[in-house]
Amino acid sequence: MKRYFTIPAMLLVLHSGVSAQDDTTAVLRTGDIDEVLMSVSVNNPQLNALAMDTEAQSLMMKSENMLEDPSIEYSSFYSGGVSGQAGSELVVSQGFDFPTVYAARHKRNEYSRAALENGLENERRRILLDAKNLCIDIIMYRQIGELLDMQAEIADGLLGLYQQRLGTGDASALEVNKIKMELMSVATDVAANNAALDAACMSLSAMNGGREIVFEATDFPLVGTVADRQEAIDEYISSDASIIAAENAAEAARKEISINRQGWIPRLEVGYRRNTAIREAEHGFIVGCSVPIFSNHRKVAMAKAQSTSARNNLNYARLAAETEVKSLLNEMEQTRKAIEAYNEPLMRETLELLKKAVEGGEISLIDYFVEASGIYGNLRDCISLQNSWQKLAARLYKNRL
């Protein structure tokens, strides 16, 4: 489902979220990635700052298309032979552009604000994609941790068995030491994996504005394969916020040409004048204009150049998005084939059979470790490939975030 936020709606969500979760000690415990992303979208400091900055720019554009401030001038005149003030002059005037100029600016500002909003939406999706990737990494580290725990448990059981055999003379000290070194290697891998897991969890909480998130999932989310390649490409391009922002920026630049073409129209000024001399007063009106002989020089040419640049940016954004989505689909297909080459149940069953074989004396301890090491490596590669595939899918469907 696609969700598009306008600036006021985005600000409402952010402000309501801040007031509702003002307690920084609150802990979110969940195994649902969508719940994590919802929390991050409310509490992320960078996203909050971007929303405020976008709103400020939007208000600035509105203020630039308002009437200028009225001008009020008062002058006193004194003359020899006259006691006190001999005369005075009061002038109240208001300058403004031709009405069509305000209309053109309003339309340009609408496109500019839309570009800002979609730029914010693009950043929101980028931030949520980073948060989702962290969740996917956390799941990977937990699965690797489960694999290492199984490896350590088997090695620990073998250590107890071979220590008994060492006591009866059925095993050598070299075999016992080999098992101990295996446990040392596993302990090192466990420490490194736990450090990576802790770092990912802390990064996720930091993205949530310092509010702790305990993401408890241990299995990757279910994501279907891409059934229609062209449909996926069309969806990616049509809903890409950066392209929509570039489209609106190009339209705003095109409207800027229209505004500058109207720059030759004189600015108007109307007002009221009151003059007094001794006891007599005169009233009148002011009507004037400012002829843009110099101020509009080459502005149309400049606006045309900026419009061409905006169109080029739009074309590049479309080309970049098309290239990216096709690359993602190709990479996903290759990764899927690599994952399908692994038979995880078979590998786990083989580990159990190897364990029974070495315990029963059917194979040597050295043979067991050679075979088991290869299987553990394949299992870790399989988990890593699943992690990569999940991240590729997250990028493909980032516009749904």
Beta strands, then each sheet from edge to edge (+ up, - down):
strand 1: 28-30
strand 2: 71-77
strand 3: 87-96
strand 4: 213-215
strand 5: 267-277
strand 6: 280-290
sheet 1: 1+ 4+
sheet 2: 2+ 3- 5+ 6-
end
